[in-house]
Amino acid sequence: MGNAKSSAVSKEILEDLKLSTKFTETEITQWYESFQKSCPSGRITPMEFEVIYSRFFPESNTQTYAQHVFRSFDTNDDGTLDFKEYIIALHLTSTGKTNRKLEWAFSLFDVDKNGYITKSEVTDICSAIFKLIPKDEQAELPDDENTPEKRANKLWTFFEKKDNERVAEGEFIKGVMDNEDALRLIQYEPANK
């Protein structure tokens, strides 16, 4: 009965995703089929997302960071990710333009979703990022970024704000774009081994 409809992505969502991502119709359809197999309910819960995310960082503690990433992608705040939110997240983190990635990074750091970032929020996210870094790599970090707090302090200096001030999205993007170190500090990419 309704199975034929649920096994194919709707034309509306397909067209919207083709416009807002670089994925082709074939790629979107393939992602949808995979999504439906993994998530028959059509939604990813925070716990399911943590499991998926942990596969990308098998040597790391991904729980806290995955929770923040999930929050930033749950654009309708319903506590789950639907297929559209999932594909947009995939696009932003894999093929999106730098400016769009930084807009997403801002939403990641804006923990309370008030449109600004505080030093406390930067520290929260830097702590979560730090947990992604394997212990042997942590030992090799420069002295001024070998703890979450030091990373947060170093990043905060790029925004030229006092500890009690806040950063708007445009300031965040400019601060990161103007400083290669800042771009490196807002993410963790595993070393190729």
C-alpha positions as CSV (number, residue, x, y, z in Angstrom):
1,M,0.0,0.0,0.0
2,G,2.0,3.0,1.3
3,N,5.4,1.1,0.8
4,A,6.0,2.4,-2.7
5,K,5.8,5.9,-1.5
6,S,8.0,5.5,1.5
7,S,10.8,3.8,-0.5
8,A,11.3,6.8,-2.8
9,V,12.3,10.3,-1.9
10,S,9.6,12.8,-2.6
11,K,10.0,15.0,-5.7
12,E,9.8,18.1,-3.5
13,I,12.6,17.1,-1.2
14,L,14.6,15.8,-4.2
15,E,14.3,19.1,-6.0
16,D,15.1,21.1,-2.8
17,L,18.2,19.0,-2.1
18,K,19.4,19.3,-5.7
19,L,19.2,23.1,-5.4
20,S,20.8,23.4,-2.0
21,T,23.6,20.8,-2.3
22,K,26.0,19.6,-5.0
23,F,24.6,16.1,-5.0
24,T,23.0,14.7,-8.1
25,E,19.6,13.1,-8.3
26,T,21.2,9.7,-8.4
27,E,23.4,10.4,-5.4
28,I,20.4,11.7,-3.4
29,T,18.3,8.7,-4.3
30,Q,21.1,6.3,-3.3
31,W,21.6,8.2,0.0
32,Y,17.9,8.0,0.6
33,E,17.8,4.2,0.1
34,S,20.7,3.8,2.5
35,F,19.1,6.2,5.0
36,Q,15.8,4.2,4.8
37,K,17.6,0.9,5.5
38,S,19.6,2.3,8.4
39,C,16.6,4.4,9.8
40,P,13.3,2.7,8.8
41,S,11.5,5.3,11.0
42,G,12.8,8.0,8.6
43,R,14.5,9.8,11.5
44,I,17.9,9.6,13.3
45,T,17.9,10.0,17.0
46,P,20.8,11.5,18.9
47,M,21.9,8.1,20.1
48,E,21.9,6.7,16.5
49,F,23.8,9.7,15.3
50,E,26.4,9.2,18.0
51,V,26.9,5.6,16.8
52,I,27.2,6.7,13.2
53,Y,29.6,9.5,14.2
54,S,31.8,7.2,16.3
55,R,32.6,5.1,13.2
56,F,34.5,8.1,11.7
57,F,36.7,8.4,14.8
58,P,37.1,4.9,16.2
59,E,40.1,5.9,18.4
60,S,38.3,8.9,19.9
61,N,35.6,9.8,22.4
62,T,33.0,11.3,20.1
63,Q,29.9,11.4,22.4
64,T,30.0,15.1,23.4
65,Y,31.1,16.4,20.0
66,A,28.4,14.2,18.2
67,Q,25.8,15.7,20.5
68,H,26.8,19.3,19.5
69,V,27.0,18.4,15.8
70,F,23.5,16.8,16.1
71,R,22.1,19.9,17.8
72,S,23.5,22.1,15.0
73,F,22.0,20.0,12.3
74,D,18.6,19.6,14.0
75,T,17.3,22.8,12.3
76,N,13.7,22.3,13.3
77,D,14.6,21.4,17.0
78,D,12.4,18.3,17.0
79,G,15.2,16.1,18.6
80,T,15.7,14.0,15.4
81,L,17.3,14.4,12.0
82,D,15.1,13.7,9.0
83,F,16.5,12.8,5.6
84,K,16.7,16.4,4.4
85,E,18.6,17.6,7.5
86,Y,20.9,14.6,7.2
87,I,21.8,15.3,3.6
88,I,22.3,19.0,4.2
89,A,24.6,18.1,7.1
90,L,26.5,15.7,4.9
91,H,26.9,18.3,2.1
92,L,28.0,21.0,4.5
93,T,30.7,18.9,6.2
94,S,32.0,17.2,3.0
95,T,31.6,19.4,0.0
96,G,30.1,22.7,1.2
97,K,31.8,26.0,0.4
98,T,34.1,27.4,3.2
99,N,31.7,30.2,4.0
100,R,28.8,27.8,4.4
101,K,31.0,25.5,6.5
102,L,31.8,28.4,8.7
103,E,28.1,29.3,9.0
104,W,27.6,25.8,10.2
105,A,30.6,26.0,12.5
106,F,29.1,29.1,14.1
107,S,25.9,27.2,14.8
108,L,27.9,24.4,16.3
109,F,29.7,26.9,18.7
110,D,26.4,28.8,19.4
111,V,25.4,26.2,22.0
112,D,22.4,28.1,23.4
113,K,21.3,29.2,19.9
114,N,21.0,32.9,20.8
115,G,22.9,34.2,17.7
116,Y,26.2,34.9,19.6
117,I,29.2,32.9,20.8
118,T,30.7,33.4,24.3
119,K,34.1,32.3,25.5
120,S,32.3,29.7,27.6
121,E,30.7,28.2,24.5
122,V,34.0,28.2,22.7
123,T,35.5,26.3,25.7
124,D,32.6,23.8,25.6
125,I,33.2,23.0,21.9
126,C,37.0,23.0,22.2
127,S,36.6,20.5,25.0
128,A,34.4,18.3,22.8
129,I,36.9,18.6,19.8
130,F,39.8,17.8,22.1
131,K,38.1,14.5,23.0
132,L,38.3,13.5,19.3
133,I,42.1,13.8,19.3
134,P,43.8,10.5,20.2
135,K,46.1,10.7,23.2
136,D,49.3,10.2,21.2
137,E,48.4,13.2,19.0
138,Q,47.5,15.3,22.0
139,A,51.0,14.7,23.4
140,E,52.4,16.3,20.2
141,L,50.3,19.5,20.3
142,P,52.1,22.8,20.8
143,D,52.2,24.1,24.4
144,D,49.6,26.8,23.8
145,E,46.9,24.3,22.6
146,N,47.6,21.1,24.5
147,T,44.5,21.4,26.7
148,P,40.9,22.3,25.8
149,E,41.2,25.5,27.8
150,K,44.4,26.6,26.0
151,R,42.8,25.8,22.6
152,A,39.8,27.9,23.6
153,N,42.0,30.8,24.8
154,K,44.0,30.7,21.6
155,L,40.9,30.7,19.4
156,W,39.2,33.4,21.4
157,T,42.2,35.8,20.9
158,F,41.5,35.7,17.1
159,F,38.2,37.4,17.7
160,E,39.8,40.3,19.7
161,K,37.2,40.1,22.4
162,K,37.4,40.3,26.2
163,D,36.5,37.2,28.1
164,N,33.0,38.6,28.9
165,E,32.2,39.8,25.4
166,R,30.4,37.8,22.7
167,V,31.0,37.2,19.0
168,A,28.4,37.5,16.2
169,E,28.3,35.2,13.2
170,G,30.0,37.7,10.8
171,E,32.8,38.3,13.3
172,F,33.3,34.6,13.8
173,I,33.5,34.0,10.0
174,K,35.9,36.9,9.5
175,G,38.1,35.9,12.5
176,V,38.4,32.3,11.3
177,M,38.9,33.3,7.6
178,D,41.6,35.8,8.5
179,N,43.6,33.3,10.6
180,E,44.7,29.9,9.4
181,D,45.3,28.7,13.0
182,A,41.8,29.6,13.9
183,L,40.4,27.4,11.1
184,R,42.6,24.5,12.3
185,L,41.4,25.0,15.9
186,I,37.7,24.8,15.2
187,Q,38.0,21.3,13.8
188,Y,39.8,18.1,14.1
189,E,40.9,16.1,11.1
190,P,42.6,12.7,11.8
191,A,46.1,12.5,10.6
192,N,46.5,10.2,7.6
193,K,48.3,7.1,8.8
